[in-house]
Amino acid sequence: MPKVILISQFPLPYQNIGSWTTLYKNYFQRNHLIDIIVCEQPSELFKNVQYSIVKNSFRDRIEIKLTKNKYLSYLKALDKVVKPNQKYIIQIIDNHGIVEPLNDFLEKKGIRKNCYIQFFYHGFPPFHENFAGRKFYEIVDEMIVLTISSYWAHKQYYTILPCKFSVLNNGIDTNVFFSLMEEDKLELKKEFNIADKITFVWCSQDRPKKGLHLLLDAWKRVYATNTNIELWVIGCEAKEEMEGVQYLGRIPNDELALFLQASDVFLFPVLNQEGFGMSLIEALHCGNYAIASGIGGVSEVMAFGVFGTLIPDPHFVNSWVKAIEKYINDRPKAFDLDDEIYSTNRWVSQMNHLIMEAKISLL
């Protein structure tokens, strides 16, 4: 049977916060189908998978500089584990640059026909220019995107799109992120001293594309006539003081669920074509009503408005003012999300299905 090799640009397990690295960490703790990881030396190893460690010695760096192939160390690590009479599924995550050097390596080894390349793309819009990207899509055997909407965006953009496509939604641990019974939520709100307030949450890194600046502009307009509300800003340092806003800084992921379970509304004002939105689905599973930008894959993640309110024109401050005020006035209930929707369990099952389908293609 074909073996599965994951080429990771980050050491796995990864010690810092990252969406797809967290997904793979959860995957390797379950019934996974990956045989070999090619990556730099992690601080600890998964016990149920073989490693081929990417070296980064002084000699390796000199060789990379001389050959002008920055992926040389990865290819040398791969060379240690591939055999001419074996078939392989090779997984790559968001590392567009390695695809052509990898293909050249496999061709020179005479084993390209024995390999099936799965490329996992966690963005939303097409990455390559139309004609310049044609070789990339001729090389990869399968593009795996986060939403069917991302596939549609690719299909509409490229004149020629020769590879297969599949969809693998992100998933979160629903044993950690789950909604509380009403009485338990009220007790938690009392602990946070917000029992008499409608609490909104924004949670992300503070980059312009995440929309915090726009949201704060909307917030001061809403708060002028609604003082029984509070906004928790999670994930960034405090900015200027503003009435009704608390900056909670960075919160460890294993503690984040408590804040989402205590709050009422999750605000997701992204201003870019977001691929999926892990924090959004964490909030939905914790029982938050969601108000989100209708951009990129977010609309599909929100079931096109079934799971909350989508803002079709999120770059307009007044759109957020109206949506927040409408929630305050109407108090719609959060959608009762099924435990398996966007769950780690489903992600693992779908990943294994993708691998088994690729193995059939190689037979």
N, C-alpha and C positions, 0 to 999 in steps of 0.2 A: 504493500500500500504506500502511496505518497506520504512523505513526511512534511510537516509544517514548520517553517522557519519564520520567526518574527524579527525583522531588522528594526531596532528602535534607536532613535537619535538621543534618547534619554536612558540612563541606567535604570533598570527595573529590578526590584521595586524602586519607585522614585520618591525621594524624601520630601520634596516640596509639593505644593498644591498644583494639581493639573487635572483637567477633566478626563482626557482619554487615558492618562496614566492611572488614574483612580479606577477607571473601568477595567483596565487590564489587571490591576491589583486584585480587584474583586473576582475577576475571571480565573486567575491562577489559584485562588482559594476554593474554587469549585471544580466541577468536572470539565476541565479544559481539554482541548485537542491539539495544543501546540507542543511540538517536540523540542525545538531549539530556539533560544533567544540569542541574537547577536547584538551586543550593546557594550558600552563602557562598563568598567567595574562598579557595581553597586555596593553600598555599605553592607548589605546582606543579600542572600540569594533565596529565590524561591526554591523549595526543596524538591519539587516534582517536575522539573524541567531541566534539560541540558543547556549549558551556556557555552558560547564561544566569545571570549572577552576581546573587545576592541582595544588594542594597545595605543598608548599615547606617549611613547618615550621620545627623547630628544632625537634619536635616529629616525623614528617614524615621522616626526615633524619635518626633518630635513628632506626625507624622501618625498613627502607630500608636496613640499615646496618645489623640489626639482621636477617632479612629474606633473605639477599643477592639477593634481587630482585629489581634492580635499576628502574624498570618500575612500581613499586607498586603504586606510586602516580597517574600514568596515569590510571591504572586499577581501582583504587578507584574512580577516577573522572568518568570513564566510567560506573562503577557500579551504579552511581547515576541517570543515564539516561536510562539504558536499562531495558526493561520489559519482562517477560517470554512469553507473548502472542503476542509480536510484532516481525516483521522481520526487519533485518538491513543489509545495505551495509556498510562495514567498510573500509575506505580508509587509507592507510599508504604510506608515501612518504620516500623512501630511508632508513627507519629505520629497518634494517634487524633484529636487536636484539630483538625487541618487539614481533616478530611474534610468537615464541613458547610460551612465557608467556601469550600472548593474547589468543592463542588457548587453553591453560590450563585453563585460567579463564573462557572462554566461555563453555568449557566442564563441569567444576565444576558447573557453573550456569545452566547447562542443556539446553543451547540455541544455541550451536554451529550449529545445523542443521538449525536454523533460521537465520544464518548469512552468508554473502557472502563477502569474504575478497579480496579487490582489492589492489595490491601492485604496486606502481608507482616507476619505477627504472630510475633514470636520469644519470646513467653511461652507459657504452657500453658493456664491456666484462663481462662474468659470474663472479659473486661475490664469490660464494661458490665453494669449491672443489667438484669434481664430485660426489663421494659417500656420503661425509659429508653433502652435500646440499640437499640430497634427501628428508629429512623430511620437510625442508623449502618449497619445491615445492609441497609436498603432502598437506601441510597446506593451502597455499594460493590458492584461487579459480581462480584468474586471475592475470597474470603479464602484466603490461602495460609499454612498453618500448618506447623509443623516435624514433626509426627507425626500419624498417624491417630488416636492416643489423644486428642490435643488436639481434633480434630474431634468425636470421640465426647463429650467433655466439653461442648463447645458444643451439640451436638445434644440432649443430655439436659437442659441447663439452660434453653435458650430455648424459649418457647412457640411463637414464630414466628421462623423463620430463613430469610429469602427469598433470600439470595445463594448463588452457587456456592462450593464449597470445593475446594481442591487441597492436596497435600502436597509440600513441598520440604525434604528432610532437609538439615541442615548438612553441609559437607564440609571436609576438611583436606588439606593438601599432603602426599601420601604419598611424594613425593620427599625430603621432610625428615623426616617421622615414619614410621619403618619399623623392623621388628624386626631384630636382628642374629643371625648364626649363633652357635651356642652357644660356640664357642671365642673369637669376637670379643667376645661379651658378657662372658666371663670376663676377658679382657684389660682391658676397660673397667672392670670391677668392681675389678680390681687397681689401676688408676690412681686410682680413687676411694677406695682402701683399704677396700673393703667385701667382698672376695672371700669372707670367712668368715662373712658376715652375710646374713640375709634383710632386704632393704631395702624399706620401705614409703614411699609418697609421698602427700602431700596438697598440692594446688596450686590456689590460688584467691585472691581478695581476702578479707581477714579481716572478714567481716560475720557476724552471728549466724546468718543463714539458711544459711551455708555449712558450719556444723557443726563447726568446728575445736575449740571449747570442749568439746563433747561427746566428740570423738575423743580429745583429750588426757586427759580423765577416764578413758576406756576404756584408753588406752595405759599409764598408770601401773599399772593393775591387771594387764595382760598382762605388762608388763616385770618385775613382781615375781617371776615364775617363768620368764621367758624372756629371757635377757640376750644371746642371739646375734642380736638384731634391732635395727634402727635405723629411725627415722622421719625423713624429710626433709620439712620444712615450707617450701614455696616460695610466694612471693607476698606475704608480710607480714613485719613487723618481729618481732624476737625477743620472746617473752614470758618468763615465769619459767623458770629453768633446770629441766630435767627429764632424768632419765637416759634415754639412748637416743634423744634428740631433737636434731636439728640444724636450726637456722633458717638457710636459705640466702638469704632475702630475695627481691627481685625479680630474675628472670633473663630476659634478652631472649629473645623467642620463637624466634629462630633458633639459640639455644644450648640451649633447653629439651629438645630431643630427646635430647641426650647423657645428661641426668639420667634421663629416662624409659627410655632404652635400658639404662642401667646398673642400674636398680632392678628389683624383682620384682613388687610389688603396688601398685596404685593405689587409694587410699581416697577415696570420693566420698560423704561423709556429709551431703548437702544436706538441709535441713529445710523446704524450700519446694517448690512444684510447679514444678520446673525444666523449662524448655522443651526443652532438648536436652543441653547439656553438651559444649562443644568440647574442654575439657581431658580429658574422659573418653575421647573417641574418639581423641585424640592418644596417650593412654597405651595404649589397646587396640592401636593400630597399631604402637606401639613394643614390643609383646610383653609388656606388663604383664598379670598377672591382675588383675581388677577386683572390688572389693567396694563395692557402691553402694546407696544408698537406693532403695527401690522406690516412688518418688514421681514424679508428673507424667509427663513424657515419658521419664524415665530407664529405666523398665522396658522400653519398646519399643526404645530405643537398645541396651539390653543383650540384645535378642532374648528378653526375658522369662526371663532366667537362662542362656541358652546361652553368652554371652560371659563369664560370671563368676558371682559370688554377689550376689543381690539381698536386701536386708534389708527385710522387710515391715513391721517396726515400728522404724524408724530413730531414733525419739526415746528409745528405751530404751538406756541405756549398756551394759547387759549383752548386748544383741543384737550390738553391735560387739565386745565382749570375746569372745564365743563364735565369731563369724565369723573374727576374726583368729587365735584359738587353733586353730580348725579348719584354717585354711590352714597354720599352722606345723606341725601334726601330719601333715596329709595331703599337703601340697605338690602340689596339682593343677596341671597344666600350663595355661598361658595358651592361649586359643583362637587358632588360626592364622587371623587375619582376612584375607580376600581384599583385595588392593590397591584394588579399585574400590569396596568398601563404604565409605560415608561419605567419599568422596574429592572433591577439588576438580573433577576431570574429570567425575565423575558430576553434581555440582552444576551445572556449566556446561551440560552436556547437558540436564539437566532444566529449568533456567531457560529455555534457548532453546526447549524444547518448550512450556513454559507461555506464552511470548510468541507463538509461532506459533499455538497454539490460540486465544489471545485475538484475534489478527488475523483468524482465520477467523470468530470470533463477530461481529466488526465489519463483515465484508464484506456 
